[in-house]
Amino acid sequence: MYRVGIVTFGEENLNDVQWPNEWQVGVIDTQEPLEKNTYDLLLFYEQSMEQIAKICEYILHTRKVTNALLWVWTTLESESTRKVYRSLGVDGVVTDQLTVEEWLLTLTNHLNRFKTKGTPREEELFVKAPAGEILLNGRNSTVKIGDQKAIRLTRLEYQVLDLLYRNAGQVVTYEEIWEEIWQQDGEESNLYRVSNIIFHLRSKIEQDIKQPKVIKTVRSRGYWLDRV
């Protein structure tokens, strides 16, 4: 059984949606604090331009308290808005170009993979790098580099860094990152999404994002976690 929270900012009536039997669905009261790790999936329902700012704000808040999958269901056809959602770290955006049955199946497949892969490993992992000892903590999805304070990462950011850690000193290609983190069936690897998540990671862990010392770029191939 998957715990799914629906986030709306209007008077939308979703009672007619035939949710999958394995979903335990509840509507989230955005005025109340979100309990930590209560849901496996949060689905944001966007029906008007006026709701976009509120959804973005709540996504940022949500990332601080949960590692749940985050998806946006939008009835608007706006590529720029979808890119904004992606930049905030959502796992996907579904539109009315798909039937309800299609995107419900897509989300269920992602939940199955998420549960199979599991949440980030809870043990502490470390690797020595030129920037200092890198310590990953799967219990709270944080990374500590050298003498710096622990930095909280989103679920996707932690998964990418964990993948680079497991291949420290070796190149991890764009395609390998895509397949490991997103695994979108029938969809070609998306260089933008990979480079975007790396950009956000570097913004948090690199002292100088223009001259990264932790995550190195291998032009036209991918990235690697530097080590000594």
ROLUM-847678 format. One record per residue: residue in three letters; x, y, z of N, C-alpha, C, O in turn. Coordinates in steps of 0.02 Angstrom, whole numbers, padded with zeros to 5 digits, always signed. Atoms other than C-alpha are relative to their C-alpha. Example, Ala and Ser with C-alpha at 12.3 -4.5 7.8 and 13.67 -1.06 7.14 Angstrom:
<sites>
ALA+00045-00059+00000+00615-00225+00390+00045+00060+00000+00097+00059+00033/SER-00042-00059-00003+00684-00053+00357-00039+00055+00037-00014+00110+00045/
</sites>
This chain:
<sites>
MET+00042-00060+00000+00000+00000+00000+00044+00062+00000+00090+00068+00040/TYR-00038-00061+00005+00067+00170-00050-00040+00058+00030-00100+00065+00016/ARG+00032-00059-00030+00028+00328+00049+00011+00060-00046+00067+00082-00056/VAL-00003-00053+00049-00013+00467-00073-00037+00061+00026-00095+00057+00046/GLY+00030-00062-00021-00046+00647-00025-00015+00045-00059+00029+00056-00101/ILE+00020-00045+00054-00141+00764-00142+00003+00072+00026-00026+00087+00078/VAL-00008-00070-00020-00094+00949-00132-00036+00044-00051-00017+00045-00110/THR+00037-00046+00043-00218+01074-00204-00005+00068+00033-00001+00074+00094/PHE+00008-00068-00026-00240+01261-00186-00063+00033-00028-00066+00094-00034/GLY+00063-00026+00026-00415+01279-00257-00057-00043+00025-00052-00077+00076/GLU+00060+00037-00019-00587+01201-00250-00008-00061-00045-00064-00084-00057/GLU+00004+00056+00047-00542+01057-00366-00034-00061+00032-00022-00077+00090/ASN+00034+00061-00022-00652+00903-00351+00032-00060-00035+00023-00070-00095/LEU-00035+00058+00029-00548+00746-00376-00033-00065+00020-00003-00119+00015/ASN+00034+00060-00023-00678+00625-00310-00014-00049-00056-00023-00108-00044/ASP+00016+00044+00057-00711+00558-00485+00061-00039-00025+00053-00084-00066/VAL-00060+00035+00022-00530+00500-00507+00000-00070+00030-00009-00079+00090/GLN-00004+00069-00023-00515+00311-00496+00073-00015+00019+00113-00038-00022/TRP-00068+00010-00023-00358+00299-00391+00015-00075+00001-00030-00115+00013/PRO-00019+00071-00003-00261+00134-00398-00016-00030+00068-00014+00004+00119/ASN+00020+00033-00062-00314+00007-00268+00056-00001+00052+00043-00001+00112/GLU-00056+00003-00047-00139+00004-00193+00019+00068+00027+00068+00075+00064/TRP-00013-00067-00026-00146+00191-00159-00046+00016+00058-00107+00007+00054/GLN+00039-00027-00056-00203+00258+00009+00004+00076-00006+00055+00106+00012/VAL-00002-00070+00020-00250+00435-00043-00031+00045+00053-00084+00030+00081/GLY+00027-00050-00045-00274+00586+00069+00016+00069-00026+00068+00080-00058/VAL-00012-00069+00020-00290+00772+00037+00037+00036+00056+00017+00033+00114/ILE-00043-00034-00049-00156+00876+00125-00026+00070+00015-00041+00108-00031/ASP+00018-00068-00022-00205+01029+00225+00064+00041+00000+00107+00033+00044/THR-00062-00038+00007-00072+01153+00170+00009+00052+00055+00063+00082+00061/GLN-00005-00047-00056-00109+01262+00322+00030-00034+00062+00049+00000+00109/GLU-00027+00037-00057-00048+01125+00439+00070-00024-00016+00087-00036-00074/PRO-00068+00025+00011+00133+01068+00463-00002-00070-00030-00042-00112-00010/LEU-00004+00066+00031+00178+00919+00354+00044-00044+00042+00102-00029+00056/GLU-00038+00046-00042+00232+00772+00460+00054-00033-00041+00044-00049-00099/LYS-00058+00027+00035+00402+00703+00415-00012-00071-00024-00033-00115+00014/ASN+00002+00067+00030+00404+00553+00297-00066-00036+00011-00067-00096+00025/THR+00066+00031-00007+00216+00523+00308-00022-00032-00065-00061-00079-00065/TYR+00025+00022+00065+00193+00495+00121+00056-00029-00043+00115-00013-00036/ASP-00046+00027+00050+00274+00395-00018+00000+00044-00062+00050+00048-00098/LEU+00007-00043+00059+00211+00516-00152-00043+00059+00017-00095+00053+00049/LEU+00041-00061-00004+00149+00695-00152-00016+00022-00071+00029+00031-00112/LEU+00023-00020+00067+00046+00746-00304-00031+00069+00004-00083+00079+00035/PHE+00024-00069+00001+00024+00932-00333-00046+00010-00060-00027-00005-00116/TYR+00048-00010+00054-00130+00978-00435-00003+00074-00018-00023+00115+00023/GLU-00002-00070+00024-00110+01137-00538-00052+00010-00054-00051-00025-00105/GLN+00054-00011+00047-00261+01206-00629-00002+00072-00027-00040+00086-00073/SER+00000-00069+00023-00223+01392-00651+00068+00031+00012+00106+00009+00054/MET-00064-00036-00007-00077+01512-00669+00008+00028+00070+00064+00034+00095/GLU-00002-00030-00066-00123+01589-00502+00026-00048+00053+00048-00027+00106/GLN-00021+00050-00050-00080+01426-00413+00074-00017-00003+00101-00048+00042/ILE-00069+00021+00011+00097+01409-00481+00046+00023+00056+00086-00017+00081/ALA-00044-00026-00052+00183+01521-00353-00010-00038+00066+00039-00054+00100/LYS+00013+00037-00062+00097+01432-00207+00027-00071-00004+00055-00096+00045/ILE-00026+00068+00008+00143+01262-00277+00076+00000+00007+00104-00043+00041/CYS-00074-00005-00004+00326+01314-00298+00022+00010+00072+00070-00022+00095/GLU-00017-00014-00069+00331+01381-00121-00008-00063+00043+00033-00078+00086/TYR+00013+00060-00040+00256+01221-00050+00049-00056-00018+00068-00096+00025/ILE-00051+00049+00020+00377+01113-00151+00064+00012+00038+00094-00035+00064/LEU-00061-00017-00037+00523+01205-00072-00006-00019+00073+00041-00045+00103/HIS+00012+00019-00070+00446+01180+00101+00002-00075+00008+00031-00101+00055/THR+00006+00073-00004+00410+00997+00066+00068-00034-00001+00079-00083+00035/ARG-00066+00031+00007+00589+00958+00017+00039-00001+00066+00086-00041+00073/LYS-00036-00004-00063+00646+01003+00193-00023-00054+00050+00012-00068+00098/VAL+00028+00044-00050+00536+00876+00281-00016-00070-00025-00036-00113+00014/THR+00019+00066+00025+00510+00727+00166+00045-00021-00058+00071+00021-00095/ASN-00035+00029+00057+00598+00612+00044-00048-00032-00049-00028-00072-00091/ALA+00051+00029+00044+00435+00567-00042+00011+00021-00073+00042+00073-00086/LEU+00001-00020+00071+00420+00567-00231-00046+00061-00007-00099+00064+00024/LEU+00040-00060+00012+00355+00736-00291-00018+00004-00074+00027+00005-00116/TRP+00023-00007+00069+00249+00749-00449-00051+00056-00003-00086+00070+00045/VAL+00049-00053+00012+00147+00891-00522-00046-00023-00056-00024-00044-00109/TRP+00052+00014+00051-00015+00860-00617-00026+00068-00023-00058+00104+00016/THR+00020-00065+00025-00046+01012-00727-00049-00005-00058-00042-00049-00101/THR+00048-00003+00055-00191+01054-00841+00020+00054-00050-00014+00064-00100/LEU-00024-00053+00045-00090+01195-00922+00056-00026-00044+00093-00071-00024/GLU-00052+00020+00047+00024+01176-01072+00053+00055-00001+00053+00098-00045/SER-00052-00051-00005+00174+01281-01020+00068-00033+00011+00081-00058+00066/GLU-00065+00030-00006+00349+01218-01054+00043+00035+00052+00080+00003+00089/SER-00041-00038-00048+00428+01358-00952-00019-00017+00072+00025-00021+00115/THR+00021+00018-00067+00323+01314-00800+00025-00070+00019+00046-00081+00075/ARG-00025+00067-00014+00370+01131-00815+00075+00001+00017+00098-00036+00061/LYS-00071-00006-00014+00554+01181-00818+00011+00028+00070+00058+00009+00105/VAL-00006-00027-00068+00528+01283-00659-00010-00055+00051+00029-00061+00098/TYR+00012+00056-00046+00455+01131-00572+00060-00047+00002+00081-00069+00055/ARG-00058+00044+00003+00600+01025-00632+00059+00029+00039+00094-00006+00075/SER-00056-00032-00034+00725+01152-00567-00006-00002+00075+00043+00003+00111/LEU+00012+00005-00072+00645+01139-00395+00009-00071+00026+00006-00082+00086/GLY-00016+00068-00021+00681+00953-00394-00057-00049+00000-00051-00103+00029/VAL+00054+00049+00003+00513+00872-00430+00022-00059-00043+00065-00052-00086/ASP-00019+00060+00036+00524+00695-00496-00033-00005-00069-00008-00041-00112/GLY+00033+00003+00065+00404+00723-00640-00060+00046-00003-00086+00069+00048/VAL+00058-00041+00013+00265+00824-00718-00045-00037-00050-00021-00058-00102/VAL+00047+00032+00046+00110+00748-00797-00050+00052-00024-00070+00096+00013/THR+00046-00048+00030-00006+00842-00914-00061-00036-00027-00065-00098-00026/ASP+00061+00030+00027-00176+00815-00992+00010-00031-00068-00037-00057-00098/GLN-00014+00036+00062-00090+00749-01148-00004-00075+00011-00016-00113-00036/LEU+00009+00070-00019-00093+00583-01056-00069-00010+00029-00096+00035+00061/THR+00063+00016-00034-00252+00498-01002+00015-00011+00073+00072-00024+00093/VAL-00009+00010-00072-00279+00483-00815+00027-00070+00013+00070-00079+00056/GLU-00022+00069-00010-00256+00295-00829+00075-00007-00015+00111-00043+00019/GLU-00071+00004+00019-00087+00318-00916+00045+00028+00053+00095-00003+00073/TRP-00048-00030-00048-00010+00437-00791-00006-00031+00069+00043-00030+00107/LEU+00005+00037-00063-00079+00342-00641+00044-00062-00002+00077-00079+00047/LEU-00043+00059+00008+00009+00188-00709+00074+00021+00003+00115-00014+00033/THR-00069-00025-00002+00168+00291-00735+00022+00014+00072+00077-00006+00092/LEU-00017-00016-00069+00164+00353-00555+00006-00064+00042+00050-00068+00085/THR-00004+00063-00037+00130+00178-00488+00066-00036-00016+00096-00065+00029/ASN-00064+00030+00019+00281+00113-00586+00058+00033+00037+00104-00001+00060/HIS-00053-00036-00036+00389+00248-00507-00001-00018+00074+00051-00026+00105/LEU+00005+00020-00070+00324+00203-00334+00029-00070+00010+00063-00083+00059/ASN-00026+00068-00005+00365+00020-00366+00076+00001-00002+00109-00034+00037/ARG-00073-00004+00004+00543+00064-00417+00029+00032+00062+00081+00011+00088/PHE-00023-00036-00059+00561+00184-00271+00002-00048+00060+00050-00047+00098/LYS+00003+00047-00056+00509+00048-00148+00051-00055-00009+00081-00079+00039/THR-00048+00053+00013+00618-00082-00233+00071+00023+00014+00110-00013+00045/LYS-00067-00027-00012+00771+00029-00231+00009+00021+00072+00065+00021+00099/GLY-00002-00019-00070+00726+00088-00057+00022+00071+00010+00045+00104-00037/THR-00024-00066-00018+00763+00248+00032+00076-00002+00005+00105-00056+00007/PRO-00073+00000-00003+00944+00304+00043+00026-00044+00056-00003-00048+00110/ARG-00030+00044-00050+01056+00183+00135+00014+00038+00064+00037+00095+00063/GLU-00002-00036-00064+01059+00225+00319+00070+00003+00030+00082+00041+00077/GLU-00066-00003-00031+01241+00189+00355+00038+00061-00024+00022+00091-00076/GLU-00042-00056+00020+01372+00325+00349+00054-00025-00047+00085-00077-00036/LEU-00049+00018+00051+01486+00320+00198+00050+00057-00006+00031+00115+00000/PHE-00048-00055+00009+01647+00416+00171+00051-00018-00053+00065-00076-00066/VAL-00053+00007+00050+01778+00443+00037+00046+00061+00008+00022+00116+00019/LYS-00048-00055-00003+01936+00548+00041+00006+00033-00068+00014-00001-00119/ALA-00004-00038+00062+01941+00685-00090+00045+00060+00010+00058+00079+00067/PRO-00042-00060-00006+02051+00836-00129-00032+00055+00042+00002+00094+00075/ALA+00036-00053-00038+01916+00948-00052-00007-00018+00073-00030+00024+00113/GLY+00008+00022-00069+01922+00847+00110-00040-00064+00002-00065-00088-00049/GLU+00037+00063-00007+01840+00691+00179-00075+00013-00012-00104+00058+00018/ILE+00072-00007+00015+01664+00671+00108-00038-00054+00038-00025-00113+00030/LEU+00038+00046-00042+01542+00593+00230-00074+00004-00019-00105+00056-00012/LEU+00071+00003+00018+01370+00538+00169-00038-00034+00057-00016-00085+00084/ASN+00042+00027-00053+01233+00505+00297-00069-00014-00028-00108+00032-00039/GLY+00064+00019+00030+01085+00408+00228-00059+00007+00047-00116+00008+00024/ARG+00055-00007-00048+00984+00427+00388-00038+00065-00010-00100+00066-00004/ASN+00034-00064+00008+00948+00609+00355+00018+00034-00066+00006+00094-00074/SER-00017-00025+00067+01011+00630+00175+00043+00063+00004+00026+00115-00025/THR-00046-00057-00005+01156+00744+00220+00069-00020-00025+00085-00079-00030/VAL-00069+00011+00019+01334+00764+00161+00043+00050+00039+00023+00108+00048/LYS-00047-00043-00037+01481+00834+00260+00067-00005-00035+00093-00060-00045/ILE-00063-00001+00036+01640+00887+00171+00052+00036+00043+00044+00095+00059/GLY-00053-00030-00041+01797+00917+00273-00028+00026+00066-00063-00010+00102/ASP+00022-00030-00063+01763+01035+00418-00066+00038-00007-00088+00070+00041/GLN+00063-00035+00010+01603+01104+00343-00056-00032+00040-00051-00090+00061/LYS+00059+00027-00032+01435+01083+00427-00036-00048-00048-00029-00043-00108/ALA+00038+00046+00042+01322+00943+00366-00051+00039-00042-00083+00086-00019/ILE+00044-00034+00047+01221+00995+00214-00058-00047-00017-00047-00104-00037/ARG+00059+00040+00015+01043+00932+00189-00012-00001-00076-00011+00052-00108/LEU+00012+00008+00071+01008+00864+00014-00071-00025-00012-00101-00056+00032/THR+00064+00029+00019+00847+00823-00076+00012-00075-00015+00069-00097-00020/ARG-00007+00071+00014+00811+00640-00111+00038-00013-00064+00083-00055-00066/LEU-00034+00009+00064+00866+00655-00292+00074+00019+00004+00117-00016-00022/GLU-00069-00021-00007+01023+00751-00248+00041-00052+00037+00098-00067+00018/TYR-00037+00050-00039+01072+00621-00119+00011-00063-00042+00065-00093-00040/GLN-00007+00060+00042+01040+00477-00241+00055+00009-00052+00094-00037-00065/VAL-00052-00013+00050+01150+00559-00373+00069-00001+00032+00115-00031+00006/LEU-00064-00001-00034+01290+00592-00249+00020-00070+00024+00079-00088+00022/ASP-00013+00068-00020+01274+00415-00183+00025-00042-00059+00070-00083-00052/LEU-00022+00035+00060+01291+00349-00361+00072+00018-00018+00112-00025-00034/LEU-00068-00021+00014+01447+00453-00389+00048-00027+00052+00105-00045+00035/TYR-00042+00028-00053+01515+00394-00221+00017-00073-00015+00074-00094-00008/ARG-00011+00072+00013+01492+00211-00269+00047-00011-00059+00073-00066-00069/ASN-00045+00005+00057+01594+00247-00425+00056+00052+00005+00081+00077-00045/ALA-00050-00052-00012+01719+00368-00346+00064-00014-00039+00090-00069-00039/GLY-00061+00008+00039+01869+00399-00458-00012-00025-00070+00035-00032-00109/GLN+00018+00024+00066+01775+00337-00611-00053+00045-00030-00091+00077+00006/VAL+00050-00041+00033+01669+00425-00741-00067-00035+00002-00073-00095-00013/VAL+00069+00024+00004+01481+00403-00723-00033+00040-00056-00038+00101-00052/THR+00025-00035+00059+01401+00444-00890-00069+00030+00013-00104+00011+00060/TYR+00067-00030-00005+01246+00551-00916-00053-00055-00003-00101-00054+00036/GLU+00049+00054+00008+01153+00394-00972-00005-00043+00062-00060-00064+00081/GLU+00001+00041-00061+01204+00296-00818-00036+00035+00057-00073+00004+00094/ILE+00035-00038-00052+01144+00434-00703-00074+00000-00013-00114-00012+00032/TRP+00071-00001+00019+00980+00447-00798-00034-00066+00016-00087-00068+00047/GLU+00030+00066-00009+00947+00260-00794-00005-00018+00074-00054-00049+00095/GLU-00001+00017-00071+00993+00243-00610-00050+00040+00040-00082+00013+00085/ILE+00041-00044-00042+00894+00391-00544-00071+00005-00025-00118+00004+00015/TRP+00068-00011+00026+00746+00413-00660-00031-00061-00032-00089-00076-00020/GLN+00025+00061+00031+00728+00254-00764-00068+00010-00034-00115-00027-00020/GLN+00063-00013+00035+00593+00326-00876-00008-00048-00058+00030-00046-00106/ASP+00012+00047+00054+00524+00187-00985-00020+00035-00063-00063+00079-00063/GLY+00020-00027+00064+00515+00230-01168+00019+00072-00011-00005+00102-00059/GLU-00019-00069+00006+00596+00400-01144+00076+00005-00004+00111-00025+00036/GLU-00072-00007+00008+00769+00450-01205+00030+00039+00059-00004+00080+00090/SER-00033-00034-00056+00895+00509-01076-00002+00075-00010+00004+00100-00066/ASN+00009-00072+00002+00874+00692-01034+00060+00035+00030+00068+00037+00091/LEU-00061-00032-00023+01039+00785-01024-00015+00060+00044+00021+00073+00092/TYR+00017-00059-00038+00953+00941-00957-00015-00018+00073+00010+00015+00118/ARG+00018+00019-00068+00882+00852-00805+00061-00023+00039+00067-00008+00099/VAL-00061+00023-00034+01048+00769-00765+00044+00059+00018+00066+00065+00075/SER-00044-00058-00014+01149+00930-00781-00032+00047+00050+00004+00080+00089/ASN+00034-00043-00048+01016+01024-00682+00009-00024+00072+00021+00016+00117/ILE-00007+00026-00068+01026+00908-00532+00073+00007+00023+00086+00018+00082/ILE-00070-00010-00017+01217+00917-00538+00013+00073+00018+00050+00087+00064/PHE-00007-00071-00015+01205+01107-00541-00023+00015+00071+00011+00051+00108/HIS+00026-00012-00068+01098+01107-00383+00044-00032+00053+00054-00004+00106/LEU-00046+00033-00046+01215+00983-00299+00062+00044+00011+00083+00056+00068/ARG-00060-00042-00005+01366+01091-00338-00014+00065+00038+00029+00089+00075/SER+00018-00063-00034+01275+01246-00276+00002-00009+00076+00013+00039+00113/LYS+00002+00013-00072+01263+01162-00106+00068-00020+00029+00084-00003+00085/ILE-00059+00031-00030+01429+01073-00087+00067+00029-00024+00118+00018+00008/GLU-00062-00028+00025+01558+01167-00191+00011+00070+00028-00036+00109+00032/GLN-00016-00067-00022+01647+01320-00122+00000+00049-00059-00018+00107-00051/ASP+00000-00040+00061+01669+01386-00300-00030-00042-00055+00002-00087-00081/ILE+00035+00041+00048+01541+01318-00422+00032+00003-00069+00024-00042-00110/LYS-00033-00006+00066+01644+01382-00570+00064-00042-00004+00087-00058-00058/GLN-00059+00042-00003+01794+01280-00513-00012-00057+00050+00018-00058+00104/PRO+00020+00053-00046+01718+01124-00434+00059-00047+00017+00098-00065-00026/LYS-00053+00045-00023+01834+01014-00330-00028-00068+00021+00010-00115+00030/VAL+00031+00063-00023+01710+00879-00278-00027-00039-00060-00006-00096-00071/ILE+00030+00033+00059+01608+00837-00434+00032+00029-00062+00021+00088-00079/LYS-00035-00022+00060+01713+00848-00591-00042-00017-00062-00078-00067-00064/THR+00034+00012+00064+01643+00862-00768+00049-00031-00049+00106-00007-00057/VAL-00037+00029+00055+01708+00749-00905-00038+00016-00063-00090-00014-00077/ARG+00037-00029+00056+01657+00841-01062-00028-00054-00047+00008-00099-00069/SER+00036+00044+00047+01529+00751-01171-00009-00071+00026-00035-00114-00010/ARG+00007+00067-00027+01533+00599-01056-00042-00003+00063-00091-00040+00066/GLY+00037+00004-00063+01473+00633-00880+00038+00034+00056+00068+00087+00047/TYR-00030-00030-00060+01539+00666-00704+00036-00053+00040+00025-00113+00032/TRP-00031+00047-00046+01650+00589-00574+00013+00035+00066+00023+00096+00070/LEU-00015-00025-00067+01678+00609-00388+00075-00008+00010+00101-00064+00012/ASP-00072+00003-00007+01860+00654-00363+00019-00031+00067-00016-00022+00117/ARG-00023+00031-00062+01957+00556-00234+00076-00002-00001+00108+00006-00053/VAL-00073+00006-00005+02135+00536-00170+00017-00070+00026+00076-00086+00034/
</sites>
